[in-house]
Amino acid sequence: MIKVLKSGFFMTVQDMGRFGYRDIGVPVSGVMDYDSAAKANKLLDNPKEAALLEITMTGPTLQFEAPTYICLSGAFLSPTLNNEPIDNYQVIQVGKGDILSYGRLENGFRSYLAVKGGVQTDMVMGSRSQYHPVTPKKCLKDGSSVAYGETVSFEPAISGLKVDRKFEEETLEVYKGPEFSMLSDAQLGSLFGKSFSISEKNNRMAYQLAELIQGHKHSMLTSGTMPGTVQFTPAGRLIILMKDGQTTGGYPRILQLSEDSICQLAQKKFGDSISFKLV
């Protein structure tokens, strides 16, 4: 078991997502930064769908109750194992009683902790991803625990990777959304001609951008949305839906982020800048 001594700001169990239930209003959920999570699992020779811990902004303090191997990826939160610094994208052996701690956030926003064999929590609708009320709890709290299988020896095919800083790039590649054609020349100029900053309203459901563009009076029926959909409110607000975002919405869907852009945005925090590039 992994015992959560301190949970940090917001830590959840996530896998690649919960699919096949959007028609009844259940979001995909799953890891916000697919690329970082997949690399951590790959270094441990885990299946890509293996569940792991997603850690947001401030890290936890965790104690391992059985030997295993771990790999960290994504944001760098100055991690230590038994008070000794460790690095991201490295296969690290841990023993019974070892304590993993995190310190200062150096870059990014979300970090991943993969364990050899994946963490073992209850499957709900084909996924281990935490999303309340589909799962009993929305996140891991102090005193909780997460199961994993003991691994005494392991020879990784790849022991480490060069640190990937792609998520520090500001430009997000986007596609035209279903209502893209409603945009005026002035709105297009604002949309692609300037940078936007991440507002304080950002989480696993959606990211709102601080700056407004010229609003609209377009009305539409509630329609399907997906992670990466950029909604455009009448007041000129841009809202980017993320992995826990609703499955339908009534605002025009003017852009759609690529999967890589969703990964990049997941590593942005309040005050960070982004810009859009149409592909």
C-alpha positions in Angstrom: 0.0 0.0 0.0 0.9 3.6 -0.5 -0.1 5.5 2.7 -0.9 9.1 2.2 0.7 11.0 5.1 0.0 14.4 3.5 -2.1 14.7 0.4 -1.0 18.0 -1.0 -3.3 20.4 -2.9 -5.2 17.9 -5.1 -4.2 14.3 -5.8 -6.2 11.7 -7.6 -6.0 8.2 -9.0 -6.3 8.4 -12.8 -5.9 6.1 -15.8 -6.4 6.8 -19.5 -10.1 7.5 -19.0 -13.7 6.2 -18.8 -15.2 5.6 -22.2 -18.6 4.7 -23.5 -20.8 6.7 -21.0 -20.8 10.2 -22.5 -24.4 9.6 -23.7 -25.5 9.5 -20.1 -23.5 12.5 -19.0 -20.4 10.8 -17.6 -17.2 12.6 -18.6 -14.1 10.8 -19.9 -11.9 11.9 -16.9 -8.5 10.2 -16.9 -5.1 11.9 -16.9 -5.0 15.5 -17.9 -1.5 15.2 -19.4 -1.6 12.0 -21.4 1.9 12.3 -22.7 3.6 12.7 -19.3 1.6 9.9 -17.8 2.2 7.5 -20.7 6.0 8.0 -20.5 6.1 7.2 -16.8 4.2 4.0 -17.4 6.4 3.1 -20.4 9.6 3.4 -18.3 8.1 0.9 -15.9 7.0 -1.4 -18.7 3.4 -0.9 -17.5 0.4 -1.2 -19.8 -0.5 2.3 -21.1 -3.8 2.1 -19.3 -2.3 1.4 -15.9 -3.6 3.7 -13.2 -1.2 6.2 -11.5 -1.4 9.2 -9.2 -2.0 12.7 -10.6 -0.5 15.4 -8.3 -1.5 19.0 -8.8 0.6 22.1 -7.8 1.8 21.0 -4.4 3.0 17.4 -3.8 2.1 14.9 -1.1 4.1 13.0 1.4 3.7 9.2 0.8 5.0 6.1 2.5 5.5 2.8 0.7 4.6 -0.3 2.7 6.1 -2.8 0.3 9.1 -2.8 -2.1 8.4 -1.6 -5.7 9.7 0.6 -8.5 8.4 4.1 -9.3 8.7 6.7 -12.0 7.8 10.4 -11.8 6.9 12.6 -14.8 5.2 15.9 -15.8 5.7 18.9 -13.6 8.9 19.0 -11.5 8.0 19.4 -7.8 11.5 18.9 -6.3 10.9 15.4 -5.1 12.9 13.5 -2.6 13.0 9.9 -1.5 14.0 9.6 2.2 15.2 13.2 2.0 17.5 12.5 -1.0 16.7 14.4 -4.3 15.4 12.3 -7.1 14.5 13.2 -10.7 11.6 12.8 -13.1 11.7 10.2 -15.9 13.9 7.8 -14.0 13.1 4.3 -12.8 13.6 4.4 -9.0 13.6 1.5 -6.6 11.8 2.0 -3.3 11.8 -0.2 -0.2 9.4 -0.9 2.6 8.9 2.2 4.7 10.5 4.6 2.2 9.0 8.1 2.2 8.5 10.1 -1.0 8.1 13.9 -0.5 7.7 16.8 -2.7 9.0 20.4 -2.4 8.9 23.5 -4.5 7.1 23.6 -7.9 9.8 24.4 -10.4 7.9 24.0 -13.7 4.5 22.7 -15.0 1.5 22.2 -12.8 0.7 18.5 -12.7 3.0 15.7 -11.8 2.5 11.9 -12.2 3.6 9.1 -10.0 3.6 5.7 -11.6 4.2 2.4 -9.7 5.3 -0.8 -11.2 2.2 -2.7 -12.2 -0.1 0.3 -11.7 -2.0 1.3 -8.6 -4.9 -1.0 -7.8 -8.2 0.7 -6.9 -11.8 -0.3 -7.7 -12.9 -0.2 -11.3 -16.0 1.8 -11.9 -17.5 1.8 -15.3 -14.3 0.4 -16.8 -11.9 2.9 -15.2 -10.1 3.6 -12.0 -10.2 7.4 -12.6 -11.6 9.3 -9.6 -14.6 11.5 -10.5 -17.2 12.2 -7.9 -20.1 11.2 -7.8 -19.2 8.3 -10.2 -16.6 7.3 -7.7 -17.2 7.7 -3.9 -14.4 10.3 -3.4 -13.1 13.0 -5.7 -9.5 12.9 -4.5 -7.1 11.3 -2.0 -7.0 12.8 1.5 -4.6 12.6 4.4 -4.7 9.1 5.9 -6.0 7.3 2.8 -4.1 4.5 1.1 -3.7 3.1 -2.4 -2.9 -0.5 -3.1 -0.2 -1.8 -5.5 1.6 -5.1 -6.1 4.9 -5.8 -4.4 7.9 -5.9 -6.9 11.2 -7.1 -5.5 13.3 -7.0 -8.7 12.8 -5.4 -12.1 15.1 -4.8 -15.0 13.7 -1.9 -17.1 14.2 -1.9 -20.8 14.9 1.9 -20.6 16.2 3.3 -17.3 15.4 7.0 -18.1 14.4 9.6 -20.6 15.6 13.1 -21.3 13.4 15.6 -19.5 10.6 16.7 -21.8 9.8 20.4 -21.5 7.4 20.6 -24.4 4.6 21.6 -22.0 6.4 24.9 -21.3 5.6 26.1 -24.8 2.8 28.7 -25.0 1.4 28.0 -28.4 -1.6 25.6 -28.5 -2.5 23.9 -31.8 -6.2 24.0 -32.4 -8.7 22.9 -35.1 -11.9 24.7 -36.2 -14.9 23.9 -34.0 -18.4 23.4 -35.3 -19.4 27.1 -34.9 -16.1 28.5 -36.1 -17.7 30.1 -39.1 -19.8 32.5 -36.8 -16.7 34.4 -35.9 -16.3 37.9 -37.4 -13.0 39.2 -38.8 -12.6 41.3 -35.6 -13.1 38.3 -33.4 -10.7 36.2 -35.4 -8.1 38.9 -35.2 -8.4 38.9 -31.4 -8.5 35.1 -31.1 -5.3 34.5 -33.1 -3.6 37.9 -32.8 -2.8 38.0 -29.1 -1.9 36.0 -26.0 -4.3 35.0 -23.3 -3.6 34.3 -19.6 -4.9 31.5 -17.5 -7.5 32.8 -15.0 -7.8 31.7 -11.4 -10.8 29.6 -12.6 -9.0 26.5 -13.8 -9.4 22.8 -12.7 -9.9 19.4 -14.2 -13.3 20.5 -15.5 -12.3 23.6 -17.5 -9.9 26.4 -17.9 -11.2 29.9 -18.3 -9.0 32.6 -19.9 -8.7 36.0 -18.3 -9.0 38.2 -21.3 -12.2 38.7 -23.3 -12.8 39.1 -27.0 -15.7 40.8 -28.6 -18.9 39.0 -27.6 -21.8 37.7 -29.7 -25.6 37.2 -29.8 -25.5 33.8 -31.3 -28.0 31.3 -29.8 -27.9 27.5 -30.3 -29.3 24.3 -28.9 -27.4 22.4 -26.3 -24.9 20.2 -28.2 -22.2 17.7 -27.6 -18.8 18.7 -26.2 -15.5 16.9 -25.5 -12.2 17.5 -23.8 -10.4 20.4 -25.6 -13.6 22.1 -26.8 -13.3 25.9 -26.6 -16.6 27.4 -25.7 -17.4 31.1 -26.5 -19.8 32.9 -24.2 -22.0 35.9 -25.3 -19.9 38.1 -23.0 -16.7 37.1 -24.9 -15.3 34.7 -22.4 -13.3 31.7 -23.6 -13.8 28.4 -21.7 -11.7 25.4 -22.5 -13.3 22.1 -21.4 -10.9 19.5 -19.9 -11.1 15.8 -18.9 -13.8 16.2 -16.3 -15.8 18.7 -18.4 -19.5 18.3 -19.1 -20.6 16.3 -22.1 -23.0 18.9 -23.5 -23.2 22.7 -23.6 -25.1 25.6 -25.0 -22.2 27.9 -26.0 -20.7 28.0 -29.5 -17.8 25.6 -29.9 -15.4 27.7 -31.9 -12.2 25.7 -31.5 -11.0 22.2 -30.6 -7.6 21.6 -29.0 -5.4 18.7 -30.3 -4.5 16.0 -27.8 -1.0 17.5 -27.5 -2.5 20.9 -26.8 -4.6 19.4 -24.0 -1.4 18.0 -22.5 0.3 21.4 -22.7 -2.7 23.3 -21.2 -2.9 20.8 -18.3 0.5 22.0 -17.3 -0.5 25.7 -17.2 -1.4 27.5 -14.0 -2.9 30.8 -13.0 -1.2 33.7 -14.8 0.6 31.6 -17.4 0.2 32.7 -21.1 -1.1 30.8 -24.1 -1.9 31.6 -27.7 -3.8 29.7 -30.4 -2.4 28.4 -33.7 -4.9 27.1 -36.2 -3.9 23.8 -38.0 
